[in-house]
Amino acid sequence: MPDKEKKEMSFLEHLEELRWHIIRSALAIGLFTTIAFFFRKFIFDDIILLPRNPDFITNRLLCELSRTLKMESLCINNQTIKLINITMGGQFNTHMRVSFIAGFIVAFPYIIYEIWKFISPALKDHERRFSRGVILVTSLLFLTGVLFGYYVIIPFSIDFLSGYTVSNQIENQINITSYISTVSSLVLASGAIFELPIVVYFLSKIGLLTPKFMKKYRRHAIVVAVIVAAIITPPDVFSQMLVAIPLYLLYEISIIISGRVLKQKEKIEII
């Protein structure tokens, strides 16, 4: 009965329901943003600023590996990068921005829950059954992407971008705003990229993607993964493969997911 009532809702009633889902999501982000604001020291000293230090776990492990393999290019961020602030409200604005990003990341599972609550009544029974666990999987993929960006992509990017020069006459003085912008954009972009299997799942369900199509463009996916890795890592094969392989594996996983969706659709048609 509740499902029928939701299907019979008018357009304005749907908009009203969507508005409340958005409001609850915004409140969740606001709550976690406020909490993050009061944990300034932990978030900045122990999380945000840590990848630029030599004792960060990724930097330390790669430097140890470089000594073992005698490959100096693997040792990244072996000196702490100094950051500066050049505007009056720069540090406060940075604090607010980081708090919001932290609030969004922590609230992400709840945001997905609200989105799912809004769209699930429009799904058929078998579609809801096949979509069980979507909230958990979507959240885990996003958080995995965030962690991958934080522990892998960011250290390589900091080492490359902070040390890159067009002339010896120009000294790099990294502004805190620029640093935070780079770190946050890479982390969020990595989280979004790791949602590829979920995107493929829904595109396959509506018939816009098939495993045959994705297999056809597999070589293109490999090239894209290598290009992305080459842009954000030092110019050595090991570092590039460290980033490119997980990105390509996501594509292969997406092909498997698309294939399973196609089989489910064929079973339903037979029934």
N, C-alpha and C positions, 0 to 999 in steps of 0.2 A: 504493500500500500504506500509506504513512504516514497518508493521509487517512482510509482505512477504519479504521485503528487508533484515530484520534482520534474518529471517529464512534461507535465502539463503547466508548469510555471510560465508566466509571460516573459517577454524579453526584459522588461523593466525589473521584474522579480529576480531574474538571473543576474542582472547588473547589480542589484542590491546585495545578493548573496556574494557575488565576486568582491564587492566593496568591503564586506566584513572579513573575507579571507585575506584581503590585502591589508586591512587594518590590523588584524591579529598578527600577520607576518611582520608588519612594521613595528608593532609593540614588542615582539620577540627580539627583533634587531635592536630596538631602543634599549631594552632591558640588558642585553648582553654587551651593548656598547657602553652603557653606564658602568657595568661591572668592570669591563676592560679598562675604562678610564682611571679607575682607582688602583689598578694593578700596573701602573706606569713603569715602575722599576723592573718588574719581572718581564713584562712584554718587550721593553726596549733592550735592557741589558742582557737578558737571558734568551731572547728569541730574535728580535729584529736585527740588532747590531752584531750578533754573534758570528754570522757567516763571514764577516770581513776579518776575523781574527785567525791567526795561525792555529790556535788550539781548538777550533771548530772541528767536529768529528770528521767531516768529509775532507777538509784541508789536511788534517793530521794523517788520516789513513792514506791519502794520495801521496803525501810527501814520504811516508814510510815505504810505500810501494815503489816510488821513484828511486829511492836508494837501493831497494832490492833489485829492481830491474835495470838500474843505471840509466834511467830516462828522466833527465832533469825537467822536461816540459810537463811532466805529470804533477810536479810539486807546485801547487797553486796557493795564492794568498799567504806566502811565507812571511809577509810583513803586514802589520795592522794598518789598514787604510784610515787616515784621519779624515774626519768630516767637519764641515764648517756650517755656520748659520749666518746668512747675510741680510735677513729681514727682521724687523722688530717683532712681528708676531709669528715668525717662522716656526719656532719650536712648539708654540701653543697650537698652531694650525696643524702641524705634523702630529701632535699628540691626539687631536680630535680625529684626524683622518685615519690614523692607525687604529684607534679605538673603534671606529665605525667598521673598518675592514675586519677586525677581530670579531666584532659583534656579528657581522654578516656570516663569517665562516662558521662560528659556533651555532648560529641560529639556522644554518642551511638545512639540516634535517627537518626542522619544524616547518620551514618554508615549503619544502617539498611535500610534507604532509598536508599542508593547507592547499597546495595546488592539486594534489591527488584527491582530496576531499571534494574539490570543486568539479573535477572532470570525471570522477569515477561513476556518478549517477548516470552519466550519458552513455556509459559502456554497457554492452550486453553481458549476461551472466557468464558466458564462457570467456569473454574478454577479461572480465574482472578476475576470473579464476586463473587464467594464464598470466595475469599481471601481478600475482601475489609476490610480495617481497620487493616491489619496485622502489618503495621508499628507502628500505634498508640498502639495497644495491646502489641506488643513485647516490645516497649519502656516502657510502663507503668508497665509491669510485671518485667522488669529488674530493673527499678527505685524502685518499691515496694520491690523487693528482697534486693536491696542495703540498703534501709531504715530499713527493718526488720533486716538485719545483723548489721546495725549500732546501732539501739536502743534496740535490744533484744540479739542477739548472742554475740556481742563484750563485753558488760558489764559483762555478765556471764563468758565469756572466760578470760577476764582480771582478774576478781576476783579469778577464779580457778587456772589459770596458774601462776599468780604472787605470789600466796600464797602457792603453792604446794612445799613441801620439802621432800627430801629423808632422811635428817638428820638435827638435830638441830645445827650441827656444820657448816652447809653451809648457807650462807646468800645470798638471792636473790638480785642482783643488775642488774636491767633491762636496757639493752643497747637500745638506741633510734632506732637503726637499727632493732633489734629484735621486738620491739614494733610495728614499722611501718609495718614490714613484716607480723606480725600476723593480725593486723587490716586490712590491704589492702587485704590480701588473703581471710580473712573471708567475707569481704564486697563483693568482686568480686565473690567468690564462692556462696554466698547467692543470688546474682543477677543472676548467671547462673542457680542455682537450680530453681528459680522462672520462668525460661523459659521452664520448663517441659511441660506445656500445649501446647506451640507452637511446641515443638519437637514432642509431641504426635500427634498433628494435621497433620504435614507433613508425619510422619511415617504411620499414618492411611490412608492418601491419597494414598500412594504408596503400601498399603497392608501389611506392615510389623507389624502393631499393630492392634488389634481388641479389642472392649470393653470386649468380652468374655475372651480373654487372660488376660487382666488387672484385671478383676474380680477374675479370677482363682488365681492370685498371690497377691490378696489384703492383705492377712495375712502377706505375706513376706514384703509388703510395710509398714505395721504397725510396724513390728519388726525393719526394717531399720530406720524408723523415730524415734523410741524410742531409738535405739542404738546411732544415731547421737546426739539426745538430751542429752543422758546420758553422752556422751563424752565432750560436751561443756558447760554443766551446773553443778552447785553444786549438791551433792548427796541428793536431796529431790524431792519428787514426783511433787510438785507444779511447780518448776522451769523446770523440764523435760517436763511436759505437756504444759507449756507455749511455748516451742519450737516445740515439737513433733506434737501438734495438727495442727498448720498452715502447716507443711510439709505434713502431711497426707491429709489435705484438698486439697492441690495441686494435689495429686494423684487422689482423688475423682473427682475433676473438670476435670482432664485429661480423666477420664473414660467417663464422659458426652460428652466431646468434641469428643472423638473417636467414640462414638455412633452416634453423629450428622453427622460426616463425612461419616460413613457407610450408614446412611439413604440417604444422598445426592447422594452417588454413586449408590445406588439402584434405586433412582428416575431417574437418568440420563440413566441408563441401560434400564429402562422401556420405557423412551421416545425414 
